[in-house]
Amino acid sequence: MPIDLGDYAHTSGDRGWGMGWPQCNPAGTDLATVVADRSGSRVAVRKALAVLVDALVDWTERPDGGNYLLKPGECGGFNCRPIKNTNTPSNHSWAVAVDLNWNDNPYAVTQRHTIPAYVAAAWNRYGFAWGGD
């Protein structure tokens, strides 16, 4: 099924990933940790997404790719929680979301971010929406 990146009416649970917050299931055997080649930044995601996220993270950092260096300790994936200020499960609760340099790129309406548009567009091509949009 094609994914509309602007359609937030359907959750990852609707797409077959399970309950999500507050009953997160990807603990243990369904999680993989992706480690960025240059920075060593670590991101926990579902095993089904690990190869894709690894390729995107490494491309994001490569000088001949996105040339956007990730900061260890400011990147993440799995987090069993709702979307801020709601009772709606976050995509992080299914381990299908990735945050890059969260201090530089806060989930807010400030429009303050450091991610180049072409890096966000590359992730979009592979089904990732960006909270900055």
N, CA, C and O of each residue as an XYZ file, in Angstrom:
532
protein
N       0.846     -1.173      0.000
C       0.000      0.000      0.000
C       0.892      1.237      0.000
O       1.762      1.358      0.863
N       0.700      2.162     -0.948
C       1.489      3.392     -0.956
C       1.246      4.192      0.319
O       0.136      4.218      0.852
N       2.296      4.839      0.793
C       2.206      5.621      2.022
C       2.188      7.101      1.662
O       3.093      7.598      0.992
N       1.153      7.798      2.111
C       1.070      9.244      1.955
C       1.783      9.855      3.157
O       1.296      9.755      4.283
N       2.939     10.489      2.926
C       3.734     11.021      4.030
C       3.029     12.131      4.786
O       3.435     12.464      5.899
N       1.992     12.707      4.216
C       1.246     13.750      4.895
C       0.012     13.238      5.616
O      -0.713     14.019      6.233
N      -0.239     11.929      5.547
C      -1.438     11.345      6.150
C      -1.133     10.843      7.550
O      -0.609      9.743      7.727
N      -1.464     11.656      8.540
C      -1.225     11.265      9.924
C      -2.498     10.720     10.574
O      -2.532     10.515     11.788
N      -3.547     10.484      9.775
C      -4.791      9.934     10.307
C      -4.645      8.448     10.599
O      -5.401      7.889     11.394
N      -3.681      7.813      9.962
C      -3.450      6.390     10.169
C      -2.132      6.196     10.902
O      -1.127      6.832     10.581
N      -2.150      5.313     11.887
C      -0.941      5.056     12.666
C      -0.197      3.862     12.099
O      -0.700      3.154     11.227
N       1.006      3.649     12.604
C       1.758      2.454     12.232
C       0.998      1.208     12.641
O       1.118      0.168     11.993
N       0.215      1.300     13.710
C      -0.620      0.172     14.127
C      -1.637     -0.182     13.066
O      -1.897     -1.360     12.821
N      -2.224      0.838     12.424
C      -3.173      0.602     11.334
C      -2.502     -0.101     10.161
O      -3.153     -0.793      9.379
N      -1.209      0.085     10.055
C      -0.464     -0.489      8.931
C       0.143     -1.853      9.287
O       0.926     -2.410      8.518
N      -0.231     -2.390     10.476
C       0.169     -3.746     10.813
C       1.353     -3.894     11.743
O       1.876     -5.000     11.878
N       1.797     -2.833     12.389
C       2.983     -2.903     13.249
C       2.641     -3.203     14.704
O       3.550     -3.230     15.533
N       1.396     -3.427     15.052
C       1.045     -3.757     16.437
C       0.463     -2.561     17.172
O       0.092     -1.562     16.557
N       0.386     -2.672     18.504
C      -0.300     -1.692     19.336
C       0.416     -0.349     19.471
O      -0.241      0.691     19.442
N       1.707     -0.340     19.613
C       2.402      0.919     19.904
C       2.165      1.345     21.340
O       1.673      0.559     22.150
N       2.509      2.572     21.658
C       2.376      3.084     23.022
C       0.923      2.964     23.474
O       0.035      3.243     22.669
N       0.638      2.581     24.669
C       1.543      2.263     25.771
C       1.938      0.781     25.849
O       2.551      0.352     26.826
N       1.586      0.003     24.819
C       1.892     -1.429     24.817
C       2.892     -1.746     23.720
O       2.587     -2.502     22.798
N       4.066     -1.181     23.813
C       5.082     -1.356     22.778
C       5.595     -2.789     22.761
O       5.844     -3.388     23.807
N       5.749     -3.330     21.553
C       6.205     -4.697     21.397
C       7.618     -4.870     20.853
O       8.165     -5.963     21.002
N       8.252     -3.874     20.232
C       9.515     -4.180     19.562
C      10.709     -4.387     20.489
O      11.852     -4.389     20.032
N      10.457     -4.559     21.774
C      11.574     -4.778     22.692
C      12.288     -6.086     22.364
O      11.682     -7.031     21.860
N      13.561     -6.120     22.653
C      14.330     -7.359     22.531
C      14.614     -7.773     21.118
O      15.322     -7.078     20.390
N      14.067     -8.905     20.721
C      14.482     -9.548     19.486
C      14.055     -8.835     18.215
O      14.618     -9.117     17.157
N      13.093     -7.927     18.262
C      12.653     -7.253     17.045
C      13.402     -5.946     16.795
O      13.151     -5.284     15.788
N      14.314     -5.560     17.685
C      15.070     -4.322     17.514
C      16.482     -4.596     17.021
O      17.100     -5.606     17.357
N      16.967     -3.668     16.218
C      18.357     -3.694     15.775
C      18.932     -2.311     16.028
O      18.223     -1.311     15.910
N      20.194     -2.248     16.368
C      20.862     -0.967     16.561
C      21.709     -0.660     15.342
O      22.601     -1.426     14.978
N      21.419      0.467     14.717
C      22.187      0.958     13.576
C      23.240      1.910     14.126
O      22.934      2.766     14.956
N      24.480      1.763     13.666
C      25.574      2.628     14.109
C      26.137      3.354     12.889
O      26.570      2.726     11.923
N      26.123      4.682     12.948
C      26.635      5.489     11.837
C      28.142      5.277     11.690
O      28.875      5.282     12.679
N      28.592      5.094     10.466
C      30.004      4.817     10.202
C      30.935      5.938     10.650
O      31.978      5.665     11.242
N      30.581      7.191     10.380
C      31.493      8.305     10.698
C      31.397      8.754     12.146
O      32.416      8.851     12.828
N      30.199      9.029     12.624
C      30.044      9.638     13.954
C      29.889      8.620     15.070
O      30.141      8.934     16.233
N      29.480      7.410     14.733
C      29.191      6.418     15.759
C      27.828      6.611     16.412
O      27.510      5.924     17.383
N      27.020      7.531     15.897
C      25.665      7.736     16.429
C      24.894      6.429     16.328
O      25.049      5.676     15.366
N      24.053      6.164     17.339
C      23.316      4.908     17.414
C      21.815      5.164     17.369
O      21.308      6.099     17.989
N      21.110      4.303     16.615
C      19.668      4.420     16.457
C      19.065      3.013     16.528
O      19.452      2.128     15.766
N      18.117      2.814     17.446
C      17.418      1.529     17.546
C      16.155      1.578     16.705
O      15.307      2.450     16.895
N      16.031      0.634     15.771
C      14.863      0.544     14.893
C      14.439     -0.915     14.774
O      15.156     -1.817     15.209
N      13.268     -1.138     14.182
C      12.833     -2.509     13.897
C      13.832     -3.170     12.953
O      14.381     -2.533     12.054
N      14.053     -4.458     13.180
C      14.973     -5.197     12.310
C      14.583     -5.071     10.844
O      15.451     -5.007      9.974
N      13.280     -5.036     10.566
C      12.812     -4.948      9.183
C      13.280     -3.670      8.488
O      13.330     -3.619      7.259
N      13.621     -2.647      9.257
C      14.057     -1.363      8.695
C      15.552     -1.121      8.820
O      16.060     -0.140      8.278
N      16.261     -1.984      9.514
C      17.661     -1.719      9.878
C      18.570     -1.509      8.674
O      19.381     -0.584      8.683
N      18.461     -2.333      7.644
C      19.343     -2.185      6.478
C      19.085     -0.846      5.789
O      20.027     -0.154      5.404
N      17.811     -0.480      5.634
C      17.464      0.801      5.008
C      17.960      1.973      5.848
O      18.578      2.894      5.314
N      17.698      1.953      7.152
C      18.120      3.058      8.025
C      19.640      3.151      8.051
O      20.187      4.254      8.051
N      20.331      2.015      8.073
C      21.796      2.024      8.054
C      22.309      2.707      6.789
O      23.214      3.539      6.857
N      21.740      2.363      5.645
C      22.165      2.979      4.390
C      21.876      4.482      4.384
O      22.708      5.269      3.932
N      20.709      4.885      4.881
C      20.356      6.302      4.912
C      21.234      7.089      5.883
O      21.677      8.193      5.567
N      21.482      6.527      7.057
C      22.338      7.201      8.043
C      23.744      7.379      7.476
O      24.328      8.458      7.580
N      24.288      6.315      6.874
C      25.644      6.420      6.323
C      25.699      7.398      5.156
O      26.656      8.166      5.051
N      24.689      7.390      4.268
C      24.638      8.361      3.170
C      24.533      9.777      3.723
O      25.182     10.694      3.219
N      23.715      9.957      4.761
C      23.519     11.280      5.357
C      24.848     11.879      5.798
O      25.062     13.082      5.651
N      25.733     11.063      6.332
C      27.016     11.560      6.853
C      28.134     11.645      5.815
O      29.069     12.426      5.989
N      28.060     10.875      4.763
C      29.170     10.837      3.800
C      29.365     12.186      3.116
O      28.392     12.836      2.732
N      30.636     12.614      2.962
C      30.904     13.864      2.247
C      30.359     13.848      0.815
O      29.957     14.890      0.298
N      30.344     12.679      0.174
C      29.811     12.587     -1.189
C      28.328     12.242     -1.197
O      27.768     11.925     -2.246
N      27.690     12.302     -0.028
C      26.259     12.055      0.110
C      25.580     13.296      0.645
O      25.580     14.341     -0.005
N      24.998     13.183      1.837
C      24.306     14.307      2.449
C      25.228     15.307      3.110
O      24.872     16.471      3.289
N      26.440     14.841      3.480
C      27.438     15.690      4.138
C      26.863     16.387      5.372
O      27.134     17.562      5.618
N      26.070     15.647      6.137
C      25.441     16.157      7.359
C      25.835     15.216      8.494
O      25.298     14.114      8.608
N      26.769     15.654      9.328
C      27.304     14.811     10.382
C      26.332     14.705     11.555
O      25.813     15.708     12.045
N      26.099     13.475     11.988
C      25.224     13.224     13.128
C      26.008     13.357     14.426
O      27.224     13.165     14.461
N      25.286     13.689     15.486
C      25.911     13.903     16.789
C      25.534     12.758     17.728
O      24.356     12.563     18.028
N      26.535     12.000     18.194
C      26.235     10.919     19.136
C      25.496     11.462     20.360
O      25.825     12.526     20.884
N      24.499     10.710     20.797
C      23.695     11.137     21.936
C      22.553     12.061     21.573
O      21.752     12.419     22.437
N      22.459     12.462     20.294
C      21.375     13.338     19.840
C      20.574     12.717     18.700
O      19.876     13.412     17.961
N      20.689     11.395     18.572
C      19.943     10.668     17.549
C      19.265      9.481     18.216
O      19.781      8.938     19.193
N      18.124      9.079     17.698
C      17.455      7.941     18.308
C      16.333      7.413     17.444
O      15.960      8.002     16.429
N      15.809      6.288     17.881
C      14.712      5.639     17.186
C      13.652      5.194     18.171
O      12.789      5.983     18.555
N      13.709      3.923     18.589
C      12.681      3.364     19.461
C      12.599      4.116     20.786
O      13.605      4.349     21.456
N      11.358      4.490     21.147
C      11.067      5.118     22.423
C       9.575      4.908     22.656
O       8.749      5.458     21.927
N       9.229      4.126     23.656
C       7.820      3.808     23.927
C       7.145      5.023     24.557
O       7.168      5.203     25.775
N       6.541      5.859     23.699
C       5.931      7.102     24.177
C       4.860      7.570     23.214
O       4.800      7.125     22.068
N       3.998      8.490     23.698
C       3.018      9.109     22.784
C       3.656     10.308     22.082
O       4.755     10.742     22.428
N       2.940     10.827     21.091
C       3.327     12.094     20.483
C       3.200     13.158     21.574
O       2.256     13.130     22.364
N       4.132     14.076     21.617
C       4.159     15.097     22.662
C       2.798     15.776     22.827
O       2.160     16.173     21.852
N       2.375     15.896     24.085
C       1.124     16.555     24.477
C      -0.132     15.878     23.932
O      -1.164     16.530     23.773
N      -0.055     14.567     23.640
C      -1.233     13.832     23.158
C      -1.293     12.465     23.835
O      -0.416     12.096     24.615
N      -2.337     11.740     23.516
C      -2.445     10.332     23.895
C      -2.354      9.445     22.654
O      -2.790      8.294     22.678
N      -1.796      9.970     21.589
C      -1.618      9.241     20.333
C      -0.223      8.624     20.305
O       0.764      9.320     20.544
N      -0.129      7.321     20.015
C       1.197      6.699     19.972
C       2.114      7.390     18.965
O       1.698      7.724     17.856
N       3.348      7.596     19.361
C       4.373      8.118     18.460
C       4.883      6.983     17.584
O       4.889      5.829     18.012
N       5.311      7.291     16.364
C       5.943      6.274     15.524
C       7.196      5.710     16.180
O       7.635      4.610     15.842
N       7.771      6.454     17.111
C       8.923      5.936     17.870
C       8.520      4.714     18.690
O       9.355      3.849     18.952
N       7.244      4.627     19.103
C       6.813      3.496     19.922
C       6.743      2.200     19.117
O       6.634      1.120     19.698
N       6.802      2.291     17.812
C       6.872      1.107     16.946
C       8.290      0.904     16.421
O       8.538     -0.048     15.681
N       9.202      1.759     16.780
C      10.586      1.712     16.291
C      10.647      1.902     14.775
O      11.460      1.281     14.091
N       9.765      2.778     14.261
C       9.745      3.073     12.831
C      10.022      4.558     12.569
O       9.763      5.054     11.472
N      10.542      5.259     13.565
C      10.876      6.679     13.427
C      12.326      6.888     13.840
O      12.860      6.147     14.666
N      12.951      7.895     13.263
C      14.344      8.209     13.558
C      14.468      9.716     13.772
O      13.989     10.512     12.965
N      15.118     10.091     14.872
C      15.445     11.497     15.109
C      16.925     11.702     14.812
O      17.766     10.899     15.218
N      17.239     12.793     14.095
C      18.621     13.138     13.774
C      18.956     14.476     14.423
O      18.306     15.486     14.153
N      19.970     14.476     15.279
C      20.440     15.698     15.947
C      19.277     16.481     16.548
O      19.010     17.619     16.161
N      18.591     15.849     17.501
C      17.336     16.419     18.011
C      17.495     17.783     18.657
O      16.523     18.538     18.680
N      18.643     18.144     19.176
C      18.804     19.494     19.748
C      18.851     20.573     18.661
O      18.413     21.702     18.880
N      19.384     20.219     17.493
C      19.433     21.157     16.365
C      18.144     21.161     15.557
O      17.872     22.103     14.812
N      17.349     20.101     15.708
C      16.159     19.911     14.890
C      14.967     19.539     15.763
O      14.443     18.430     15.658
N      14.538     20.455     16.622
C      13.457     20.122     17.551
C      12.122     19.951     16.837
O      11.858     20.578     15.810
N      11.287     19.086     17.409
C       9.928     18.912     16.889
C       9.108     20.071     17.440
O       8.537     19.982     18.527
N       9.058     21.139     16.689
C       8.365     22.352     17.124
C       8.029     23.182     15.894
O       8.480     22.882     14.789
N       7.253     24.201     16.088
C       6.853     25.059     14.975
C       7.806     26.234     14.778
O       7.459     27.201     14.100
N       8.997     26.164     15.359
C       9.936     27.282     15.278
C      10.581     27.430     13.914
O      11.131     28.486     13.600
N      10.523     26.378     13.093
C      11.205     26.346     11.795
C      12.719     26.362     11.945
O      13.437     26.516     10.957
N      13.216     26.203     13.181
C      14.669     26.162     13.403
C      15.140     24.730     13.183
O      14.660     23.802     13.834
N      16.087     24.558     12.259
C      16.664     23.238     12.010
C      17.964     23.391     11.239
O      18.248     24.440     10.663
N      18.743     22.321     11.242
C      20.003     22.322     10.501
C      20.034     21.265      9.407
O      21.019     21.174      8.675
N      18.978     20.464      9.279
C      18.962     19.427      8.250
C      18.782     20.083      6.880
O      17.806     20.799      6.657
N      19.717     19.840      5.968
C      19.547     20.383      4.614
C      18.309     19.781      3.948
O      17.976     18.619      4.182
N      17.640     20.562      3.131
C      16.420     20.107      2.456
C      16.673     18.848      1.633
O      15.808     17.974      1.573
N      17.841     18.735      0.996
C      18.114     17.563      0.167
C      18.299     16.302      1.007
O      18.063     15.200      0.512
N      18.716     16.438      2.267
C      18.814     15.269      3.151
C      17.407     14.810      3.539
O      17.106     13.618      3.489
N      16.548     15.757      3.925
C      15.159     15.401      4.250
C      14.478     14.778      3.041
O      13.728     13.813      3.187
N      14.726     15.310      1.855
C      14.106     14.782      0.634
C      14.572     13.352      0.359
O      13.785     12.519     -0.090
N      15.835     13.069      0.624
C      16.343     11.707      0.415
C      15.640     10.724      1.343
O      15.243      9.644      0.905
N      15.480     11.078      2.612
C      14.758     10.219      3.549
C      13.297     10.080      3.120
O      12.725      8.996      3.233
N      12.687     11.155      2.632
C      11.293     11.106      2.146
C      11.128     10.072      1.038
O      10.135      9.346      1.006
N      12.109     10.006      0.123
C      12.021      9.052     -0.987
C      11.894      7.614     -0.502
O      11.378      6.756     -1.219
N      12.361      7.352      0.708
C      12.313      5.986      1.250
C      11.241      5.823      2.318
O      11.281      4.879      3.107
N      10.272      6.754      2.340
C       9.092      6.587      3.187
C       9.138      7.255      4.533
O       8.219      7.072      5.331
N      10.176      8.028      4.824
C      10.249      8.726      6.091
C       9.726     10.152      5.936
O      10.174     10.902      5.070
N       8.776     10.507      6.790
C       8.294     11.895      6.821
C       9.147     12.634      7.841
O       9.723     12.013      8.734
N       9.232     13.939      7.718
C      10.031     14.733      8.639
C       9.110     15.636      9.436
O       8.277     16.341      8.865
N       9.256     15.619     10.758
C       8.433     16.458     11.625
C       8.550     17.932     11.304
O       7.625     18.699     11.572
N       9.685     18.345     10.729
C       9.879     19.738     10.337
C       8.975     20.168      9.202
O       8.818     21.363      8.951
N       8.374     19.200      8.506
C       7.433     19.527      7.435
C       6.050     19.746      8.011
O       5.111     20.033      7.269
